[in-house]
Every structure is written in structure tokens, then in C-alpha cells.
């Protein structure tokens, strides 16, 4: 810095000038010479010049001093406001002139923050005192070189733990200042950490991309491949070196597929690569994450389906700078989808079409026939008595029969015809391009004949027939829905007419179908309207001639239909599920009226109630029976549950458990229509059967058919051997009754003994029964007719 102004300099000059002037003037007055005048003048001028020079120098000194002060102020303001640490150090030299240390001359306020020490403390120390580690490190030598050579340096440093500085990372900038240094230290810990995180993120991202299980391919805005991962190499068969910067993305796609997607946008003059890439990236360029299925062409020319998701890469300004495509092979997914679709639309057992796909195919066939003026014939095929066969032989054998039936149908039609399985034993065939009804009739006859050969099931030949209903579009149906519905009606007509035949739908069947729907509707309201009742048919002991019980038989009297035969409405109730509520009502009514008849007759009568297969599947069946017994007061031993022998073989474990619980209530178990099914006597032992009821067909033929008589004798003999009582059903004549008595049958039931009557007529009917009075003692002492 400059020294303070000195007033004596210009004052001395001025005094010299004045003294000189005074002396000269005095001398000239005394001597009065010209020379003296000149000397006086020169002296005066010299004095004046000294005065003026002195004044100007003082003014310049003041101006320079003010400039230095201004510069110092600006420097201090800038240094103090700096976010970095700034310091000025003076070199400390030994007698040989070698730098041994640096002494702090100035430090700014930020130094306190970085070092954690006040400035006053720092200014009292040298650099090596404050940071001893520098003395032994290369940084001290670099600082000395800056002083000696004037070449500045800048370096990023990681600060060791326990050092003076409070920042993990710093940047040091050192420049020479006279015989010392100006040092700027910046805390770059945050930016360094950010950079390290960025580098780690980049490294992690690159690792994720390269090791991703799906293909990732990046392109520039024109579609040239700029990057791809390992999965992309594996998927495409190309290496990175073959594609990156050398090939467009369209090289991996089917040109015909791209051209088809481009449509009218494709111009002959345009490059397929450009148009194709625009097709691939159109959605992504519009800001969407577009995901579609495409065909990938591999390096070896093979093609696979892929799922490709394209996304645009944008700059900070929002401009598209490239695209990224993520894709994976969907071959297995398509195969799985095809498999699942096949399961959903085809029958799993036979492989034929299912109901849903049949409906779609039938609609297509009808539309095609409408367009070309042809006919469509729809055949509904139902296997006759399949349920009985399935229940008797088991479900495994039943499945084999269904598979063979499906194969026979396939072989009987054209490859263009449709074959489907729509139910348990129900099949549908749809034949297209039919020109005449005569052809339809011939096809139906052929289908019926295909079921004639017996089917070998586990070395057993089984005869299976089929009932077929046919409807033709447009002759008898206007659309696919009515075509199937009316063919189904024709199939039921074929069954009612004796089975093992076909029926072509006609207008007369419309009335039958309408009648069936009307009957179903009426049956749904019969119980609530009080139209159902029970009639009771007596059962006669052939040893005592006494009435021992009665069978409860369901009757329906409709206000308009009249008395509806049980053969018509009971199968309908079973099919629609109405048998469940009707059955519960029947149990309650039979127990209540049976108890009343016991009291009226003064006899321990047994009430027999038929149980349908659908009722046997009820989860609360045992509770229903127990409630009926408890509410009516009927003793459980007086209730007999009648089931058919085929019911024993369906879900035998579940049925056995349920029947055992019924027996635990105290009720009895009876097998109805015995001899018509395939039940073995082992089942009778397993189910602890109390009575067998010989089917009326054997009783009717026993007098004329030796085989039927032999069956009756065998059933009676084997049942007695198992301690099971035998009841003969359908006794219509004296000869039949006499035959049964000779064979020692236990009981009989039929119209010859007594007709079914309402409960209020039952007591009078058994009192007037002529059979008891007609019994006479035979030579053997037994009753006979």
C-alpha cells in the first residue's frame, strides 16, 4: 500500500521558492544589475515549478490511495461473499531460500465453516501447523512449485477422516500471488455424491438392461439400431456388432406384415424401412406406450411371435431423440392360450366341439346357407338308456362308450361337417350344403345304423342305440336358435316312439313342445296350488292274508289338464329339479297320513315312500326324513324308503353313508323294481336292505315264460337265504298270486289286491278287499286262492 500524504514536501518547496525570491530581490536592489534580475526570475520560476510539481504529486498520490482502497474493498466484499473458502498465504523460507511452510495472511468467512475454526485462530498458524498432513504429502510440493514456477494447478481431493476440513470431497485451486499463494477450496461433496450416485445408477441401469430377461433394443429417430442387450442377441440371433449402427429395426420384422399394417400409407416410392419403422413407432411417437403383437424374423430366417412395446425417448426440450423397444417371445403364451381356448370350446373327454363353439359355428353355417340358398341340417343324437348303463358299469366304462360314440360320429360325416358334444350323452351334428330333405333322411338313417355294432368294454360287449332328432334350415327353422331347439324336440319324439330311430321335426311337434313347456310351467305351481296328492296301494302278506302296509303314490290333478299320469310329470319333475320340494312334501304328507291310517285301522301298517335319484343327492335328506317323522308322530320302523337298484351303484360310498344314517333313524330300506338293473347281491348285504320288490314285468310273464318264472324263483330263494323279505309288484290276476304263494313269496301288491286310493278311502278299501276272503286252505295247509 502507498504511504500517507506528506504536507511538508510541498510546504518546503514553496518556502524555498519564497526565500529564494526574497534573497534575489534584495540582492538585485543592492547591486541593481541585469544579471541579478535574471537570477531572480529563474529562482522564482524554479520555486514555482517545485511548488506546482509537489502539488500535482500529492494529488496523484491521493487518487492512487483512493483506488487502492476501492480495490481492497471490492476484493474483500467478493472474498467474503464467496461460497468457497479463499485464503492468501505467504511463503516461509529458510536461510537458504527454500520454502518450508506457508503463513496465513488472509482467510474469508467460509473458511470457518469448512474448517470449523475461527479466522483469528487460523491467522495465528501456518499451513503446516493447521494441516500437518500436508507437510509429508505431495500437495505441499505442488504448492511450492506454483510459487517457484508461477504455474497454477487445480485438483479434486478426497479428505481423509480426522482431517481439519469438514468436507469429504474438495476441489483446490492454487495460483501464485507475489511470494505466496492464493488458494480457493470448494466443497464438492454434494456434487461428488450426486455424480457417484449417477454413475452407480448408470452402472446399475446398464446391468439391469443387459441382464433383463426380455429383449431391449434402442434406435435413433430414423430407426437405426443404436443399442441392444444380451436377451435381444439371444432372441434375434444377431450379435451387437452386426446390428448396432448398421441395420434398421425393420430388419427384424416381416415385411408383408408391416406392409399390411401400413395399408394405404405405403407408397411404392417410399422405403420399406422408413414406412415400416413409422408403423412400428407411430403410437410411441404420439406419446403412447404402444404394445402389440408382431412377427419377429430371426437371423436364420425363422419366425416367432413376439409382444413388442415401443416408447419414445425425449430430450429435455420434449423432442423425440430415439425409441426403445421391449419385446419377448410369446410362442408358449400363444400355445397356452390355444390350449386354454381349446379346453373352453371343446369337450375334454372326446375332443369334440363344446356347446359355446357349436352355437357360433351353427350361426355361421346358417348365415352361409342364407347367402348361397342352401340348407343346413342339425342332428341331435342322444344315447338310449345311457344313464342306466353308466350307473351299472361305472363311469370309466361310460366314458369309453362316449369316446367310441364320438369316434363313430366323426367317421360317419364329412370333414366339413360339425360334430359336438353338448351334454352327458348328447351329441350334435351340423351338416352344411344340403340340397334336399331326402338327403337328410338318408344321413339320419346312416347315423342310427352306425350305433348298431356292439361296443367292447373291458371284454364285455355292450349294445348301445341312439335316438336322433333332426331339423332343417330354412324348412322348419328360421335361425340357429330354433334349429337346435326343434331338433331337440324331434329327438324326444324319437325316444317316445321307442328309441333307436330318428325323427325329422315337423309342425306337429310344435304343439308337443308347447305342451311340454306348459306342463312344466303348471308343475312349478302345482304344489302351491294344492293340486298334488298321495294315493295308497295296499300290500298283502301271503302267509297271513293281512294288509301289512301301503305304498304312497304321487298323483297330480290339474284344473285344465285333468289327471296327469305319473309317467309324464315325474320324469319332468326329476329333470327340472322340482322333485326336491315335491319329495319333501311327499315325505311329510305320507308320514302324517300314514299315522292317521294306523290309528284308524288299529293296525301297525308300514308306509313305503319312493325316493328318486335326485332326492338321494340332497344334503339335508336325512334331516327332511327326521323332521317328517317327528312332526307326524309315525314310528320310524313304520317308514320304508324305496330306491331302485341302479341308485345303489351311483356314488355308492356317498349313498351308503346316507342310507346308513336313514337306518340309524329306525327306517327301513327297500329295493324297488328289482331285476331290471345290474345290482349284485353283494350290494344288498352292504346296504343292509330289508325288502326286495320284484319288478312287475317278471310277475306278469312268470305264468307263461319259464325264464321269467326262473328269475322270480331265484330272487325269492336268494333273498330268503340273506334274510331279506320279498314283495311282488304288479299282481293283476289270480294265477299270478297263486304262483307267488307256491314260491313262498312274502308279500304281494297290485290292482288284483287293491287299487291305489286316497287316504280317506283306504280303510274302507282294505275292509272290502275280496282277496282275503278268497284265500282257502290248500292241501299243505297254506293259504291259496
CORSUL-V781729 format. One record per residue. N is the residue number from 1. RES is the residue in one letter. SS is DSSP state (A for helix, B for strand, O for the rest). PHI is phi as a letter, one per 30 degrees, with the letter a starting at -180 (999 if undefined). Layout:
[[N	RES	SS	PHI] [N	RES	SS	PHI]]
//
This chain:
[[1	X	O	999] [2	X	O	d] [3	X	O	d] [4	X	O	d] [5	X	O	e] [6	X	O	c] [7	X	A	d] [8	X	A	d] [9	X	A	d] [10	X	A	d] [11	X	A	d] [12	X	A	d] [13	X	A	d] [14	X	A	d] [15	X	A	d] [16	X	A	e] [17	X	A	d] [18	X	A	d] [19	X	A	d] [20	X	A	d] [21	X	A	d] [22	X	A	d] [23	X	A	d] [24	X	A	d] [25	X	A	d] [26	X	A	d] [27	X	A	d] [28	X	A	d] [29	X	A	d] [30	X	A	d] [31	X	A	c] [32	X	O	i] [33	X	O	c] [34	X	A	d] [35	X	A	e] [36	X	A	d] [37	X	A	d] [38	X	A	d] [39	X	A	d] [40	X	A	d] [41	X	A	d] [42	X	A	d] [43	X	A	d] [44	X	A	d] [45	X	A	d] [46	X	A	d] [47	X	A	d] [48	X	A	d] [49	X	A	d] [50	X	A	d] [51	X	A	d] [52	X	A	d] [53	X	A	d] [54	X	A	d] [55	X	A	d] [56	X	A	d] [57	X	A	d] [58	X	A	d] [59	X	A	d] [60	X	A	d] [61	X	A	d] [62	X	A	d] [63	X	A	d] [64	X	A	d] [65	X	A	d] [66	X	A	d] [67	X	A	d] [68	X	A	d] [69	X	A	d] [70	X	A	d] [71	X	A	d] [72	X	A	d] [73	X	A	d] [74	X	A	d] [75	X	A	d] [76	X	A	d] [77	X	A	d] [78	X	A	d] [79	X	A	d] [80	X	A	d] [81	X	A	d] [82	X	O	d] [83	X	O	d] [84	X	O	c] [85	X	B	d] [86	X	B	b] [87	X	B	b] [88	X	B	c] [89	X	B	b] [90	X	B	c] [91	X	B	d] [92	X	B	c] [93	X	B	c] [94	X	O	d] [95	X	O	e] [96	X	O	d] [97	X	O	i] [98	X	O	d] [99	X	B	d] [100	X	B	c] [101	X	B	a] [102	X	B	b] [103	X	B	c] [104	X	B	d] [105	X	B	c] [106	X	B	a] [107	X	B	b] [108	X	O	d] [109	X	O	d] [110	X	A	d] [111	X	A	d] [112	X	A	d] [113	X	A	d] [114	X	A	d] [115	X	A	c] [116	X	O	i] [117	X	O	b] [118	X	O	d] [119	X	A	d] [120	X	A	e] [121	X	A	d] [122	X	A	d] [123	X	A	d] [124	X	O	d] [125	X	O	c] [126	X	B	c] [127	X	A	d] [128	X	A	d] [129	X	A	d] [130	X	A	d] [131	X	O	b] [132	X	O	d] [133	X	A	d] [134	X	A	d] [135	X	A	d] [136	X	A	c] [137	X	O	c] [138	X	A	d] [139	X	A	d] [140	X	A	d] [141	X	A	d] [142	X	A	d] [143	X	A	d] [144	X	A	d] [145	X	A	d] [146	X	A	d] [147	X	A	d] [148	X	A	d] [149	X	A	c] [150	X	O	i] [151	X	O	d] [152	X	O	d] [153	X	B	b] [154	X	B	b] [155	X	B	a] [156	X	B	c] [157	X	B	b] [158	X	B	c] [159	X	O	d] [160	X	O	d] [161	X	O	d] [162	X	O	i] [163	X	O	d] [164	X	O	d] [165	X	O	d] [166	X	O	c] [167	X	O	c] [168	X	O	d] [169	X	B	b] [170	X	B	b] [171	X	B	c] [172	X	B	c] [173	X	B	b] [174	X	B	b] [175	X	B	b] [176	X	B	d] [177	X	B	b] [178	X	O	h] [179	X	O	c] [180	X	B	a] [181	X	B	b] [182	X	B	c] [183	X	B	c] [184	X	B	c] [185	X	B	c] [186	X	B	c] [187	X	B	d] [188	X	O	c] [189	X	A	d] [190	X	A	d] [191	X	A	d] [192	X	A	d] [193	X	A	d] [194	X	A	d] [195	X	A	d] [196	X	A	d] [197	X	A	d] [198	X	A	d] [199	X	A	d] [200	X	A	d] [201	X	A	d] [202	X	A	d] [203	X	A	d] [204	X	A	d] [205	X	A	d] [206	X	A	d] [207	X	A	d] [208	X	A	d] [209	X	A	d] [210	X	A	d] [211	X	A	c] [212	X	O	d] [213	X	O	d] [214	X	O	b] [215	X	B	d] [216	X	B	b] [217	X	B	b] [218	X	B	c] [219	X	B	b] [220	X	O	d] [221	X	O	d] [222	X	O	c] [223	X	O	j] [224	X	B	d] [225	X	B	d] [226	X	B	c] [227	X	B	a] [228	X	B	a] [229	X	O	c] [230	X	A	d] [231	X	A	d] [232	X	A	d] [233	X	A	d] [234	X	A	d] [235	X	A	d] [236	X	A	d] [237	X	O	i] [238	X	O	c] [239	X	O	c] [240	X	A	e] [241	X	A	d] [242	X	A	d] [243	X	A	c] [244	X	O	d] [245	X	O	i] [246	X	O	b] [247	X	O	b] [248	X	B	d] [249	X	A	d] [250	X	A	d] [251	X	A	d] [252	X	A	c] [253	X	B	b] [254	X	O	d] [255	X	A	d] [256	X	A	d] [257	X	A	d] [258	X	A	d] [259	X	A	d] [260	X	A	d] [261	X	A	d] [262	X	A	d] [263	X	A	i] [264	X	A	d] [265	X	A	d] [266	X	O	d] [267	X	O	c] [268	X	O	e] [269	X	O	d] [270	X	O	d] [271	X	O	d] [272	X	A	d] [273	X	A	d] [274	X	A	d] [275	X	A	d] [276	X	A	d] [277	X	A	d] [278	X	A	d] [279	X	A	d] [280	X	A	d] [281	X	A	c] [282	X	A	e] [283	X	A	d] [284	X	A	d] [285	X	A	d] [286	X	O	d] [287	X	O	j] [288	X	O	c] [289	X	O	c] [290	X	B	d] [291	X	B	b] [292	X	B	b] [293	X	B	c] [294	X	B	b] [295	X	B	c] [296	X	B	c] [297	X	B	c] [298	X	O	d] [299	X	O	d] [300	X	O	d] [301	X	O	j] [302	X	O	d] [303	X	B	b] [304	X	B	b] [305	X	B	d] [306	X	B	b] [307	X	B	c] [308	X	B	c] [309	X	B	c] [310	X	B	c] [311	X	B	b] [312	X	B	d] [313	X	B	c] [314	X	B	c] [315	X	O	d] [316	X	O	d] [317	X	O	d] [318	X	O	j] [319	X	O	d] [320	X	B	d] [321	X	B	c] [322	X	B	l] [323	X	B	b] [324	X	B	b] [325	X	B	c] [326	X	B	c] [327	X	B	b] [328	X	B	a] [329	X	B	d] [330	X	O	c] [331	X	A	e] [332	X	A	d] [333	X	A	d] [334	X	A	d] [335	X	A	d] [336	X	A	d] [337	X	A	d] [338	X	A	d] [339	X	A	d] [340	X	A	d] [341	X	A	d] [342	X	A	d] [343	X	A	d] [344	X	A	d] [345	X	A	c] [346	X	B	b] [347	X	O	d] [348	X	O	d] [349	X	O	d] [350	X	O	c] [351	X	O	i] [352	X	O	d] [353	X	B	d] [354	X	O	c] [355	X	A	d] [356	X	A	d] [357	X	A	d] [358	X	A	e] [359	X	A	e] [360	X	A	d] [361	X	A	d] [362	X	A	d] [363	X	A	d] [364	X	A	d] [365	X	A	d] [366	X	A	d] [367	X	A	d] [368	X	A	d] [369	X	A	d] [370	X	A	d] [371	X	A	d] [372	X	A	c] [373	X	O	i] [374	X	O	c] [375	X	B	c] [376	X	B	b] [377	X	B	c] [378	X	B	c] [379	X	B	c] [380	X	B	c] [381	X	B	c] [382	X	B	b] [383	X	B	d] [384	X	O	d] [385	X	O	h] [386	X	A	d] [387	X	A	d] [388	X	A	d] [389	X	A	d] [390	X	A	d] [391	X	A	d] [392	X	A	d] [393	X	A	d] [394	X	O	j] [395	X	A	d] [396	X	A	d] [397	X	A	d] [398	X	A	d] [399	X	A	d] [400	X	A	d] [401	X	A	d] [402	X	A	d] [403	X	A	d] [404	X	A	d] [405	X	A	d] [406	X	A	d] [407	X	A	d] [408	X	A	d] [409	X	A	d] [410	X	A	e] [411	X	A	d] [412	X	A	c] [413	X	O	b] [414	X	O	d] [415	X	O	d] [416	X	O	d] [417	X	O	d] [418	X	B	c] [419	X	B	b] [420	X	B	b] [421	X	B	c] [422	X	O	c] [423	X	O	a] [424	X	O	e] [425	X	O	b] [426	X	B	c] [427	X	B	b] [428	X	B	b] [429	X	B	b] [430	X	B	c] [431	X	B	c] [432	X	B	c] [433	X	B	h] [434	X	B	d] [435	X	O	c] [436	X	O	b] [437	X	A	d] [438	X	A	d] [439	X	A	d] [440	X	A	d] [441	X	A	d] [442	X	A	d] [443	X	A	d] [444	X	A	d] [445	X	A	d] [446	X	A	d] [447	X	A	d] [448	X	A	d] [449	X	A	d] [450	X	A	d] [451	X	O	c] [452	X	O	d] [453	X	O	d] [454	X	O	d] [455	X	B	c] [456	X	B	d] [457	X	B	b] [458	X	O	h] [459	X	O	i] [460	X	B	c] [461	X	B	d] [462	X	B	c] [463	X	O	c] [464	X	O	b] [465	X	O	c] [466	X	B	b] [467	X	B	c] [468	X	B	b] [469	X	B	c] [470	X	B	b] [471	X	B	b] [472	X	B	b] [473	X	B	c] [474	X	O	c] [475	X	O	d] [476	X	O	b] [477	X	B	a] [478	X	O	c] [479	X	O	a] [480	X	A	d] [481	X	A	d] [482	X	A	d] [483	X	A	d] [484	X	A	d] [485	X	A	d] [486	X	A	d] [487	X	A	d] [488	X	A	d] [489	X	A	d] [490	X	A	d] [491	X	A	d] [492	X	A	d] [493	X	A	d] [494	X	A	d] [495	X	A	d] [496	X	A	d] [497	X	O	d] [498	X	O	k] [499	X	O	i] [500	X	O	h] [501	X	O	a] [502	X	B	b] [503	X	B	b] [504	X	B	c] [505	X	O	e] [506	X	O	b] [507	X	O	d] [508	X	A	d] [509	X	A	d] [510	X	A	d] [511	X	A	d] [512	X	A	d] [513	X	A	d] [514	X	A	d] [515	X	A	d] [516	X	A	d] [517	X	A	d] [518	X	A	d] [519	X	A	d] [520	X	A	d] [521	X	A	d] [522	X	A	d] [523	X	A	d] [524	X	A	d] [525	X	A	c] [526	X	A	d] [527	X	O	d] [528	X	O	d] [529	X	O	d] [530	X	O	i] [531	X	O	d] [532	X	B	c] [533	X	B	a] [534	X	B	c] [535	X	B	c] [536	X	B	b] [537	X	B	c] [538	X	B	d] [539	X	B	c] [540	X	B	c] [541	X	B	d] [542	X	O	d] [543	X	O	c] [544	X	O	c] [545	X	O	i] [546	X	O	c] [547	X	B	d] [548	X	B	c] [549	X	B	a] [550	X	B	a] [551	X	B	c] [552	X	B	d] [553	X	B	b] [554	X	B	d] [555	X	B	b] [556	X	B	b] [557	X	B	c] [558	X	B	c] [559	X	O	e] [560	X	O	c] [561	X	O	d] [562	X	B	i] [563	X	B	d] [564	X	B	d] [565	X	O	d] [566	X	A	e] [567	X	A	d] [568	X	A	c] [569	X	A	c] [570	X	A	d] [571	X	A	d] [572	X	A	d] [573	X	A	d] [574	X	A	d] [575	X	A	d] [576	X	A	d] [577	X	O	i] [578	X	O	d] [579	X	A	d] [580	X	A	d] [581	X	A	d] [582	X	A	d] [583	X	A	d] [584	X	A	d] [585	X	A	d] [586	X	A	d] [587	X	A	d] [588	X	A	d] [589	X	A	d] [590	X	A	d] [591	X	A	d] [592	X	A	d] [593	X	A	d] [594	X	A	d] [595	X	A	d] [596	X	A	d] [597	X	A	d] [598	X	A	e] [599	X	A	d] [600	X	A	d] [601	X	A	d] [602	X	O	i] [603	X	O	b] [604	X	O	d] [605	X	O	d] [606	X	B	c] [607	X	B	c] [608	X	B	c] [609	X	B	b] [610	X	B	d] [611	X	O	c] [612	X	O	d] [613	X	A	e] [614	X	A	d] [615	X	A	d] [616	X	A	d] [617	X	O	d] [618	X	O	d] [619	X	O	d] [620	X	O	c] [621	X	A	e] [622	X	A	d] [623	X	A	d] [624	X	A	d] [625	X	A	d] [626	X	A	d] [627	X	A	d] [628	X	A	d] [629	X	A	d] [630	X	A	d] [631	X	A	d] [632	X	A	d] [633	X	O	i] [634	X	O	d] [635	X	O	d] [636	X	A	d] [637	X	A	d] [638	X	A	c] [639	X	B	c] [640	X	B	b] [641	X	B	c] [642	X	B	c] [643	X	B	b] [644	X	B	d] [645	X	A	d] [646	X	A	d] [647	X	A	d] [648	X	A	d] [649	X	A	c] [650	X	O	c] [651	X	O	h] [652	X	A	e] [653	X	A	d] [654	X	A	d] [655	X	A	d] [656	X	A	d] [657	X	A	d] [658	X	A	d] [659	X	A	d] [660	X	A	d] [661	X	A	d] [662	X	A	d] [663	X	A	d] [664	X	A	d] [665	X	A	d] [666	X	O	j] [667	X	O	d] [668	X	B	c] [669	X	B	c] [670	X	B	b] [671	X	B	c] [672	X	B	c] [673	X	B	h] [674	X	B	d] [675	X	O	j] [676	X	O	c] [677	X	O	c] [678	X	O	b] [679	X	O	d] [680	X	O	c] [681	X	A	d] [682	X	A	d] [683	X	A	d] [684	X	A	d] [685	X	A	d] [686	X	A	d] [687	X	O	c] [688	X	O	h] [689	X	O	d] [690	X	O	c] [691	X	B	b] [692	X	B	c] [693	X	B	c] [694	X	B	d] [695	X	O	d] [696	X	A	d] [697	X	A	d] [698	X	A	d] [699	X	A	d] [700	X	A	d] [701	X	A	c] [702	X	O	d] [703	X	O	d] [704	X	O	c] [705	X	O	c] [706	X	A	d] [707	X	A	d] [708	X	A	d] [709	X	A	d] [710	X	A	d] [711	X	A	d] [712	X	A	d] [713	X	A	d] [714	X	A	d] [715	X	A	d] [716	X	A	d] [717	X	A	d] [718	X	A	d] [719	X	A	d] [720	X	A	d] [721	X	A	d] [722	X	O	c] [723	X	O	i] [724	X	O	c] [725	X	B	d] [726	X	B	b] [727	X	B	c] [728	X	B	c] [729	X	O	c] [730	X	O	i] [731	X	O	d] [732	X	O	c] [733	X	O	b] [734	X	A	d] [735	X	A	d] [736	X	A	d] [737	X	A	d] [738	X	A	d] [739	X	A	d] [740	X	A	d] [741	X	A	d] [742	X	A	d] [743	X	O	d] [744	X	O	i] [745	X	O	d] [746	X	O	d] [747	X	B	b] [748	X	B	b] [749	X	O	b] [750	X	O	l] [751	X	O	d] [752	X	O	d] [753	X	O	d] [754	X	O	a] [755	X	O	d] [756	X	O	d] [757	X	B	b] [758	X	B	d] [759	X	A	d] [760	X	A	d] [761	X	A	c] [762	X	A	d] [763	X	A	d] [764	X	A	d] [765	X	A	d] [766	X	A	d] [767	X	A	d] [768	X	O	c] [769	X	O	d] [770	X	A	d] [771	X	A	d] [772	X	A	d] [773	X	A	d] [774	X	A	d] [775	X	O	d] [776	X	B	b] [777	X	B	d] [778	X	O	d] [779	X	O	d] [780	X	O	d] [781	X	O	j] [782	X	O	c] [783	X	B	d] [784	X	B	a] [785	X	O	d]]
//
